[in-house]
Amino acid sequence: MNRIVKFVILDILRNKIVLFYTLILAVLSWSVFNLEDNSTKGILSLLNVILLTVPLVSVIFSCIYLYNSAEFIELMLSQPIKRTKIWFCLFIGLVFSFVLSFVIGAGLPLLVYAPFDVGLIMILVGVFITAIFVALAFLSSVFTRDKAKGIGIAIMLWLFFALLFDGMVLFLLFQFSDYPIEKLMVVLSALNPIDLSRILILMHLDVSAMMGYTGAIFKHFFGTNLAISIVFVILLLWTIVPFLISLIKFKRRDL
């Protein structure tokens, strides 16, 4: 198992796309903090970059990597190795590689410029977002053998969570503004890991004017500390559930 994980990690870290991704994150992160006059503005600017760039790169690259590794996966399956172990090793290798890139690119500037607790929370958010969208890439790739369809599904998932979801929530909010739908908004916000991550950071920064409707509801219903714990639990479920579904599908798949 360790050999497979090591092989996947070394293979990914040698990829020029991953190196370029790390470099871009580093350039953006250091630039944001040096251009802003205080750390809070820098954190908020970097937050928007992280919540768009990290999930996009994670889900697309992971999906392409799985399709390109089809022959390697078939070779591993011809050996006396369980499917669960192969799928888990691929997931660990991809997550570790992208988390390492994120920590080097964005984590180091956060630890240098941001308050320690805020920087640590943002790094944890980046780790969760990376793991979640790698898991979604596994789910996309295992449902179809067609590479174009799989990558298309991955892009649509990112597009839905990054852009379309907020529009749908705002539409419901305006349509049912005369009704008490606060609890419904809390439930809906739990269905989007990107929104949850944004709410988590803004609650920790206590930037009440920028928390938005769902963030204010989270703070009102649960309180800051409890809300942060709940958000982390939901993000963990967002990581585990898609991966487990993809694992079940992979174990039943006829290769």
N, C-alpha and C positions, 0 to 999 in steps of 0.2 A: 504493500500500500504506500509506504513512504517513498519507494522508488518511482511509482507512478506520479505521485504528487510532485516530487522533485523534478521529474522530466517535464511535466506540464508547466511548472513555474519557470524553469530555465528556458523552455521553448517560447513562452509568452514574453518574458523579460528581454529576450533577444529581438523581439519583433519591433521594427522601426515605428510602427503606429503607436505602440505603448510608450516608447521613448519620447515620441513627439507629443503625446498626450501629457506625459509628465512635465515636459518642458513648457508646454502651453499653460498648464495649471500654475507652474512656478512663476512664469512671466506675469500672468494676470494677477496672481496673489501678491507678489512683491510690489507690482505697479500700483495696485489698488491702495495698499497701505501707505505707500510713499506719496501718492497724489492727494489722499484725504488728510484733513487737518486734525482728525481725531479717530481713535480706534473704532468707535461705534459706527461711524459712517463707513469706514473701511469694511467692517464686518457685514453690514447690511448690503453693501455693493458686492462683496464676495459671495454672500449667501445666494443672490440671484444667479451668479455665474455657476456656482456649485449645483444648484437645484435644476439647472438646465443642461449643463455640460456633462456632469458625472453620470446621470442616468442614461443620457443619449449614447455616450461612448461605451458604457458598460453593456447595455442591452444589444447594440448593433455588433460590436466586436465579439462578444461572447457567442452570439448566434452564428456569425460567420465562422468563428473558430470551431464550433461544434460540427458544422456541416463539412468544413475542410478536414476535420479529424475523423471522418466516417471510417476510413480504411484503418486508422490506428485503433479505433474502438472495436472494429470487427476482429482485428488481430488479437486484441486483449481478450475478446470473448472466446476466441479459439483456445485460449489457455485456461487452466483450471482456476479461474478467478471469478468470483461472484459478480453479477451485474450491479448489485447494490454498491459494491466496493469501487467498481470502475466509475460509475456515475458520481459517487460521492467524491472520489479523488479529483475528477475533472472540475467539480464545483469548488472544492477547496483550493485547487490550483488557480483557477480563474479569479476567485474572490481575493485570495492572498496577493496575487500579482497586482490587481487593480487597487486594492487597499494600500499596498506598498507605494504604488505610483501616486496615489492621492496624498498619503502622508508626506512623501518627499516634496510633491509639488505644492500642496496647499497647507498641509499640517504644520510644517516648519515655520512659515510666515505667521500662521495663527498663534503658535506658541511664543513667537518673538514679540509680536505687536499687540495681540489681544490679551485681555485679562485671562489668567490661567483657567478659571472655571468655564468662561465663555468659549475659549479656544478649545478646551477639552470636549465640551458639548458639541461644538461644530465638527470636530474630528469624528466623534461618535456618530453624528448624523451622516457624515460622508461615508463612513464605514457601512452603516445600515442601508443607505441609498444604493451603494455599490452592490451589496449582497442581494438586496431586493430585486434589482434590475438584472443581475446575473441569473437569479432564480427565474425571473420572467422570461429571459432568453432561453433557458433550458426548457421551459414550458412551451415556448413558441416552436423551438426546433424539434421537439419530440412529437408534435401533433401532425407534422407533415414532412414528407421526404423531399418535397420541392423546395430547393434553396431559396428561390425568389419569393415564394409564398411565406416561408418561415421568416425571412428578413422583413418582408412587408408587414407581417403580424407584429414583429418586434417594434418596428417604427410606429405602427398605429397605436400600440400600447403606450409608447413614450408620448406620442402626440396627445392621446386621450388624457393621460395623467398630468402632463405639463401644461396643456392649453385648454382642451375641450371641457374637462371636468369642471373647472371654475366657471365657465360660461353656462353650463347646465345648472349649477348650483345657484348662480345669480338669477337665471330665468325662473327657477322654482321659487326663489326668495321674493321676486317681484310679483309673480302670479298669486302667491299665497301670503302676501304681506299682511292681510287682515286676520290671519289665523295664528295661533300660538305654535310655531313650528321650531322653537329653539332646540328642543330635544332631537327633532328630526335632523337639524343641521349638524348636531354633534355626531349622530350616526353616519351621516353622509360624509363628513370630513374624515371619518375613520376609514373610508373607502378609497382614500387617495394618500399614498405614502409621501408624496412630495408636499402636499398641503400640511400633513402632520409634521413633517420636518420643519417647515417654515414656522408653523405655530409654536413648535418646541423652542426654536431659537428666539423668537420674538417674546415669548413668555419669560425666557431666562434673562433677556435683555430688559424686560419690563418696558418695552416701547409700546405703550398702550394705544397711541394714535395710529400705529401701523399694524396692529395685530389683526385687524379685519373682524368681520362679523363672527366667524367660527372661532377665532382665537379668543375673542372677548367672551363668547359663550362657554368655552372650555374653562377659562379662568373663573367665570361666575359659578359654574356648576360644581367644579371639583377643587378649586383653589390651586395655587401655583404648584406646590410640591406634589400633590396628588395627581394633578393633570400631567406633569412631566413624567411621572412613573407610568401612568396609563398610556401615554404616547409611546414610550419605549417598549412597553409590552405589545402594543398593537404593531409597531414596526418589526418586532421580533416575529410575530405571527405572519406578517407580510413576507418575511424571509423564509420561514419554515413551510408554510402551506403550499405556495407554488412549487417549491422544490420537491416536496413529498408527492404532489400530484404528478409532476414530471417523472419522478422515480417509479411510481406505480405504472405509469404508461410505458416507460422504458423497459421495465421488467416483463411486460406483456407483449412488447413489440417483437414482431418476427423480422429479424435481420438477415 
